[in-house]
C-alpha cells in the first residue's frame, strides 16, 4: 500500500476543519437555547426579551436555515408556526 498523496491529505484536513467549525456553531446555538430555557422556565410559557431573541437569531444565522432545520431548535420551531 502506498502513502496518501499530500494534496488529498490537505483536502481532508480542510474538510475536517470546516465540519468541526459547523459543529461548534450548532453546539453554541443549542447551548444558548438551553441556557435561555433554563433561565426562563418559571412559568409554562417562556417569554424571551429582545436581547435574547437577537442572540438566538445570530446563533441561528451562523448555523444556517438549512442545517438548523435538520434538528429541532427553538428557532426552527418558531419558523414553522
C-alpha positions in Angstrom: 0.0 0.0 0.0 1.3 3.4 -0.9 1.0 6.5 1.3 -1.7 9.1 0.9 -0.9 11.8 -1.6 -0.1 15.2 0.0 -2.9 17.0 -1.8 -5.5 14.5 -0.6 -4.2 14.9 2.9 -4.5 18.7 2.7 -8.1 18.4 1.3 -9.1 16.0 4.1 -7.6 18.4 6.7 -9.5 21.4 5.3 -12.8 19.4 5.1 -12.5 18.2 8.7 -11.7 21.8 9.9 -14.8 23.0 8.1 -17.0 20.3 9.6 -15.6 21.0 13.0 -16.4 24.7 12.8 -20.0 23.9 11.7 -20.4 21.5 14.6 -19.2 24.2 17.0 -21.8 26.7 15.7 -24.6 24.1 16.2 -23.4 23.4 19.7 -23.2 27.1 20.5 -26.8 27.5 19.3 -28.1 24.6 21.4 -26.2 25.8 24.5 -27.6 29.3 24.1 -31.2 27.9 23.7 -30.7 25.6 26.7 -29.4 28.5 28.9 -32.3 30.7 28.0 -34.9 28.0 28.6 -33.3 27.1 31.9 -33.4 30.7 33.0 -37.0 31.3 31.9 -38.8 28.1 33.0 -40.6 29.8 35.8 -44.0 29.5 34.1 -45.3 27.2 31.4 -44.6 29.6 28.6 -41.1 31.1 28.2 -41.1 34.8 27.2 -37.9 36.0 25.6 -36.9 39.6 25.6 -35.4 41.4 22.6 -31.8 40.8 23.5 -32.4 37.1 24.0 -34.3 36.9 20.6 -31.4 38.7 18.9 -28.8 36.3 20.5 -30.8 33.3 19.2 -31.2 34.9 15.8 -27.4 35.5 15.5 -26.6 31.9 16.5 -29.3 30.5 14.2 -28.0 32.6 11.3 -24.4 31.3 11.9 -25.7 27.8 11.7 -27.9 28.4 8.6 -31.5 27.7 8.0 -30.9 24.5 6.1 -28.8 23.0 8.8 -30.9 24.1 11.7 -34.0 22.6 10.1 -32.3 19.2 10.4 -32.8 19.3 14.2 -35.5 20.8 16.3 -34.3 24.1 17.9 -36.4 26.9 19.3 -35.7 28.9 16.1 -36.6 26.1 13.7 -39.8 25.5 15.6 -40.6 29.2 15.6 -40.2 29.3 11.8 -42.7 26.5 11.4 -45.5 28.5 13.1 
